[in-house]
């Protein structure tokens, strides 16, 4: 049995991770330590039927810990994950601090579990939630058909911007509820302002009754950080350094669950039937693909669940060896907490 620490246990992803642990029939942990900043230290949380007091984040908290899961901002992970590793723990980090570090594996257990053993810094990174939402499907199809190019449009939930994103969307929805808006330019923003909401927002434009073609921060040549993460992380996870990738990331008025429209090109011939067989055989994928019966993935169907939901699989009409598909994954569970925890289980099996 091993000792697990959850750093950031009181945050949105940390709380989801505790829910995942509680739902497991069995766990490999002899002890689960909950760790947070001074603001949350001392709180008591229920984990697997027992009250656990949240400990202060300090070097000594990692003594005797085998695996430490980090669900904290980049700067906190950058400082404390190496501390945990120096004290003998394997640090599994959900932030962006180490994802593109050549000495830190970027792991999705369904795709590249073997990479978890290659950790010279004692740290394993968890991918961005947008990339991760499609990786189970892309990994399975790549193994069978050889992926050569991806063109992706994401439809990202407000919770991807954290609790402030959720709070802002809910406040905006309340502000426009019952209002005759959405008929002329600017009337949604006017209704939001009239309701007394501050101009400062996690989003660069109103999200209620709208979609915003922007997520992340501005990078070179007009690309956003989220779009570059999809490109760079897909290449690293799939082990295809020259994979052609283009992404457009869009924020939509959904609380939780990211969706992606994927245009995937392969090295050889691929058919919808063959893709269905591959996807349907994956234990972490639910194939929902019967348009005649109104069966396709939506965020409302995927939210709160662990599987990746895939549908709208079509053979591209004008592009050879190419499939179009639509993918949904809960960005707080599969896109963050669940994958991080599954990495921990993968590592625990080798200790």
C-alpha positions as CSV (number, residue, x, y, z in Angstrom):
1,X,0.0,0.0,0.0
2,X,1.2,3.5,-0.8
3,X,0.6,7.0,0.5
4,X,-1.1,9.6,-1.7
5,X,-1.1,13.3,-1.3
6,X,-3.6,15.7,-3.1
7,X,-2.3,19.2,-3.2
8,X,-5.1,21.7,-3.9
9,X,-7.6,19.3,-2.4
10,X,-10.2,22.1,-1.7
11,X,-10.3,23.4,-5.3
12,X,-12.7,22.5,-8.0
13,X,-10.5,19.8,-9.5
14,X,-9.3,18.5,-6.1
15,X,-12.9,18.1,-5.0
16,X,-13.7,16.2,-8.2
17,X,-10.7,14.0,-7.5
18,X,-12.0,13.2,-4.0
19,X,-15.4,12.3,-5.6
20,X,-13.5,9.9,-8.0
21,X,-11.6,8.3,-5.2
22,X,-14.8,7.8,-3.2
23,X,-16.5,6.1,-6.1
24,X,-13.7,3.5,-6.5
25,X,-14.5,0.1,-5.1
26,X,-10.9,-0.3,-4.0
27,X,-7.9,2.0,-3.9
28,X,-4.2,1.2,-3.5
29,X,-3.6,3.9,-0.8
30,X,-2.8,3.2,2.8
31,X,-3.2,6.9,3.5
32,X,-4.6,9.9,1.7
33,X,-3.2,13.3,2.7
34,X,-5.1,16.4,1.7
35,X,-2.9,19.5,1.3
36,X,-3.7,23.1,0.6
37,X,-2.6,26.7,1.3
38,X,-2.9,28.4,4.6
39,X,-6.4,29.7,3.7
40,X,-7.8,26.1,3.6
41,X,-5.5,24.3,5.9
42,X,-7.4,22.9,8.9
43,X,-10.6,22.2,7.0
44,X,-12.0,18.7,7.5
45,X,-13.1,16.8,4.4
46,X,-14.7,13.4,4.1
47,X,-12.7,10.9,2.1
48,X,-13.8,7.3,1.7
49,X,-16.0,7.5,4.8
50,X,-13.4,9.1,7.0
51,X,-12.8,12.7,8.1
52,X,-9.4,14.0,6.9
53,X,-7.9,17.3,8.0
54,X,-6.4,19.4,5.3
55,X,-2.7,20.0,5.9
56,X,-0.6,23.1,5.2
57,X,1.5,23.0,2.0
58,X,5.1,22.9,3.4
59,X,8.0,20.6,2.6
60,X,7.5,18.3,5.5
61,X,4.0,17.3,4.3
62,X,5.6,15.2,1.5
63,X,7.7,13.1,3.9
64,X,6.6,9.4,3.5
65,X,4.4,10.3,0.4
66,X,4.8,8.0,-2.6
67,X,2.7,10.0,-5.1
68,X,1.6,13.6,-4.9
69,X,-1.1,14.9,-7.1
70,X,-1.0,18.7,-7.9
71,X,-4.2,20.5,-8.7
72,X,-2.9,24.1,-8.3
73,X,-1.9,27.1,-10.5
74,X,1.2,26.8,-12.7
75,X,3.4,28.9,-10.4
76,X,2.5,26.8,-7.3
77,X,3.3,23.6,-9.2
78,X,6.5,25.0,-10.6
79,X,7.7,25.7,-7.0
80,X,6.3,22.7,-5.1
81,X,6.3,19.7,-7.5
82,X,10.2,19.6,-7.4
83,X,10.0,19.8,-3.6
84,X,7.7,16.8,-3.5
85,X,10.0,14.9,-5.9
86,X,13.1,15.8,-3.9
87,X,11.4,14.3,-0.9
88,X,10.8,11.0,-2.7
89,X,7.4,11.4,-4.1
90,X,6.4,11.0,-7.7
91,X,4.7,14.3,-8.5
92,X,1.8,14.2,-11.0
93,X,1.0,17.7,-12.1
94,X,-2.3,18.9,-13.6
95,X,-1.0,22.5,-14.4
96,X,0.8,23.7,-17.5
97,X,4.1,24.1,-15.7
98,X,5.9,21.0,-17.0
99,X,3.9,19.8,-20.0
100,X,6.4,20.7,-22.6
101,X,9.5,19.9,-20.5
102,X,11.5,17.3,-22.5
103,X,12.4,15.6,-19.2
104,X,8.7,15.3,-18.0
105,X,6.4,12.8,-19.7
106,X,3.0,14.0,-20.7
107,X,0.7,11.0,-20.1
108,X,-2.7,9.8,-21.0
109,X,-2.9,6.2,-19.7
110,X,-5.1,4.9,-22.6
111,X,-2.5,6.2,-25.1
112,X,1.0,6.2,-23.6
113,X,1.0,4.7,-20.2
114,X,4.5,3.4,-20.6
115,X,5.8,7.0,-20.6
116,X,4.9,7.3,-17.0
117,X,8.0,5.2,-16.1
118,X,10.3,7.7,-17.9
119,X,10.5,10.5,-15.3
120,X,14.1,11.8,-14.7
121,X,12.8,14.8,-12.7
122,X,10.3,12.7,-10.7
123,X,7.4,14.6,-12.3
124,X,4.7,13.5,-14.7
125,X,2.5,16.1,-16.4
126,X,-1.3,15.9,-17.1
127,X,-2.4,17.4,-20.5
128,X,-4.5,20.4,-21.0
129,X,-8.2,19.6,-20.7
130,X,-9.0,20.5,-24.3
131,X,-6.3,18.2,-25.8
132,X,-7.2,15.5,-23.3
133,X,-10.9,15.5,-24.3
134,X,-10.0,13.9,-27.7
135,X,-6.9,11.9,-26.8
136,X,-8.6,8.6,-26.0
137,X,-10.2,8.6,-29.4
138,X,-7.2,9.9,-31.3
139,X,-4.9,7.5,-29.6
140,X,-7.0,4.5,-30.5
141,X,-7.5,5.6,-34.2
142,X,-3.8,6.4,-34.5
143,X,-2.7,3.0,-33.3
144,X,-4.9,1.4,-36.0
145,X,-4.6,3.8,-39.0
146,X,-1.6,6.1,-38.4
147,X,-2.6,9.7,-37.8
148,X,-0.9,12.3,-40.0
149,X,-3.0,15.5,-39.5
150,X,-5.6,17.1,-37.2
151,X,-7.8,20.1,-37.7
152,X,-9.8,20.8,-34.6
153,X,-12.4,23.3,-33.5
154,X,-13.0,23.3,-29.8
155,X,-16.2,24.3,-28.0
156,X,-15.0,25.0,-24.5
157,X,-17.0,25.2,-21.4
158,X,-16.9,28.2,-19.0
159,X,-15.4,25.9,-16.2
160,X,-12.3,25.8,-18.3
161,X,-11.6,29.3,-16.9
162,X,-12.0,27.9,-13.3
163,X,-14.7,28.9,-10.8
164,X,-14.6,32.5,-11.9
165,X,-15.6,31.4,-15.3
166,X,-18.6,29.4,-13.9
167,X,-19.6,32.3,-11.7
168,X,-19.5,34.8,-14.5
169,X,-21.5,32.7,-16.9
170,X,-24.2,32.0,-14.3
171,X,-24.3,35.7,-13.5
172,X,-24.6,36.7,-17.1
173,X,-27.4,34.1,-17.7
174,X,-29.3,35.6,-14.8
175,X,-28.8,39.1,-16.2
176,X,-30.3,38.2,-19.6
177,X,-33.0,35.9,-18.4
178,X,-36.4,37.3,-19.3
179,X,-34.8,40.1,-21.3
180,X,-35.6,40.7,-25.0
181,X,-32.0,40.6,-26.1
182,X,-29.9,39.0,-28.8
183,X,-31.7,40.9,-31.6
184,X,-29.2,43.7,-32.1
185,X,-25.5,44.2,-31.7
186,X,-24.5,45.1,-28.1
187,X,-27.8,44.5,-26.4
188,X,-26.5,41.4,-24.5
189,X,-23.6,43.5,-23.1
190,X,-26.0,46.3,-22.2
191,X,-28.2,43.9,-20.3
192,X,-25.2,42.5,-18.4
193,X,-24.0,46.0,-17.6
194,X,-27.5,47.1,-16.5
195,X,-27.6,44.2,-14.1
196,X,-24.6,45.6,-12.3
197,X,-22.0,43.0,-13.3
198,X,-18.5,44.3,-13.4
199,X,-16.8,45.0,-16.7
200,X,-13.9,42.7,-15.6
201,X,-14.6,39.2,-16.8
202,X,-12.7,35.9,-17.4
203,X,-14.0,36.2,-21.0
204,X,-13.2,38.9,-23.5
205,X,-16.8,39.2,-24.6
206,X,-20.2,38.3,-23.2
207,X,-20.6,34.5,-23.1
208,X,-24.4,34.3,-22.4
209,X,-26.3,33.9,-25.6
210,X,-23.0,34.1,-27.5
211,X,-19.9,32.2,-28.5
212,X,-16.4,33.7,-28.2
213,X,-13.7,32.6,-30.6
214,X,-11.0,33.0,-28.0
215,X,-9.6,30.9,-25.1
216,X,-6.2,31.5,-23.5
217,X,-3.6,34.3,-24.0
218,X,-2.4,35.9,-27.1
219,X,0.7,34.4,-28.7
220,X,2.6,35.1,-31.9
221,X,0.8,35.6,-35.3
222,X,-2.7,35.7,-33.7
223,X,-2.7,32.3,-32.2
224,X,-4.0,31.7,-28.6
225,X,-2.2,29.7,-26.0
226,X,-5.0,27.1,-25.9
227,X,-4.6,26.5,-29.7
228,X,-0.9,26.0,-29.4
229,X,-1.4,23.6,-26.5
230,X,-3.6,21.5,-28.7
231,X,-0.9,21.3,-31.3
232,X,2.1,20.8,-29.1
233,X,0.5,18.4,-26.6
234,X,-1.1,16.2,-29.3
235,X,2.3,15.8,-30.9
236,X,4.0,14.8,-27.6
237,X,1.3,12.5,-26.3
238,X,0.9,10.6,-29.6
239,X,4.7,10.5,-30.2
240,X,4.4,12.2,-33.6
241,X,6.7,15.2,-33.5
242,X,5.8,16.3,-37.0
243,X,2.0,15.8,-36.8
244,X,0.2,18.5,-38.7
245,X,-2.2,20.3,-36.3
246,X,-4.4,23.3,-36.6
247,X,-6.8,24.4,-33.9
248,X,-9.4,27.1,-33.3
249,X,-10.6,27.3,-29.7
250,X,-14.0,28.7,-29.0
251,X,-15.7,29.4,-25.6
252,X,-19.4,28.5,-25.5
253,X,-22.1,29.1,-22.8
254,X,-21.8,25.6,-21.2
255,X,-20.9,25.2,-17.6
256,X,-18.9,21.9,-17.9
257,X,-17.7,19.6,-20.7
258,X,-15.6,20.5,-23.7
259,X,-16.6,19.4,-27.2
260,X,-14.4,19.2,-30.3
261,X,-15.1,18.9,-34.0
262,X,-12.2,16.8,-35.3
263,X,-11.0,16.5,-38.9
264,X,-8.5,13.6,-38.7
265,X,-6.3,12.4,-41.7
266,X,-4.6,9.1,-41.7
267,X,-1.7,7.4,-43.5
268,X,-3.9,4.9,-45.3
269,X,-7.5,4.1,-46.1
270,X,-10.0,4.3,-43.3
271,X,-13.7,3.7,-43.2
272,X,-16.5,4.7,-40.8
273,X,-17.2,1.0,-40.0
274,X,-13.6,0.3,-39.2
275,X,-13.4,3.4,-37.0
276,X,-16.6,2.4,-35.2
277,X,-15.0,-1.0,-34.4
278,X,-11.9,0.6,-33.0
279,X,-13.7,3.2,-31.0
280,X,-16.4,0.8,-29.7
281,X,-13.7,-1.5,-28.4
282,X,-12.2,1.1,-26.1
283,X,-13.3,0.8,-22.5
284,X,-13.2,4.5,-21.8
285,X,-15.1,5.6,-24.9
286,X,-18.9,5.6,-25.4
287,X,-19.8,5.5,-29.1
288,X,-23.1,7.5,-29.7
289,X,-23.4,7.7,-33.4
290,X,-26.9,7.2,-34.9
291,X,-28.1,10.4,-36.4
292,X,-31.2,8.8,-37.8
293,X,-32.3,8.1,-34.2
294,X,-31.0,11.5,-32.9
295,X,-28.0,9.9,-31.2
296,X,-24.9,12.0,-31.0
297,X,-22.6,13.4,-28.3
298,X,-23.5,16.6,-26.5
299,X,-22.0,18.2,-23.4
300,X,-25.3,17.7,-21.5
301,X,-24.9,13.9,-22.0
302,X,-21.2,13.7,-21.1
303,X,-21.1,16.0,-18.1
304,X,-20.4,14.3,-14.8
305,X,-19.2,11.1,-16.5
306,X,-15.8,9.5,-17.0
307,X,-16.0,8.3,-20.6
308,X,-15.2,10.2,-23.7
309,X,-18.3,10.3,-25.9
310,X,-17.8,10.1,-29.6
311,X,-20.2,10.4,-32.6
312,X,-21.0,12.1,-35.9
313,X,-18.3,9.8,-37.5
314,X,-18.2,10.5,-41.2
315,X,-15.8,9.9,-44.1
316,X,-14.8,13.2,-45.5
317,X,-16.2,13.8,-48.9
318,X,-13.4,15.8,-50.4
319,X,-10.4,14.7,-48.4
320,X,-8.9,11.1,-48.8
321,X,-8.2,9.0,-45.8
322,X,-10.0,11.4,-43.5
323,X,-12.7,11.2,-40.9
324,X,-14.8,13.8,-39.3
325,X,-16.0,13.2,-35.8
326,X,-17.4,15.0,-32.7
327,X,-16.0,14.4,-29.3
328,X,-17.3,15.4,-25.8
329,X,-15.4,15.0,-22.5
330,X,-16.1,16.4,-19.0
331,X,-13.2,18.9,-18.7
332,X,-13.2,18.7,-14.8
333,X,-13.3,14.9,-14.7
334,X,-11.7,13.3,-17.7
335,X,-10.0,16.5,-18.7
336,X,-8.3,17.0,-15.3
337,X,-9.0,15.1,-12.1
338,X,-9.7,11.6,-13.6
339,X,-6.6,11.5,-15.9
340,X,-4.4,12.8,-13.1
341,X,-5.7,10.1,-10.8
342,X,-5.4,7.4,-13.4
343,X,-1.7,8.4,-13.8
344,X,-1.3,7.9,-10.1
345,X,-2.9,4.4,-10.3
346,X,-0.6,3.6,-13.2
347,X,2.5,4.6,-11.1
348,X,1.2,2.9,-8.0
349,X,1.0,-0.4,-9.8
350,X,4.8,-0.2,-10.4
351,X,5.9,0.7,-6.9
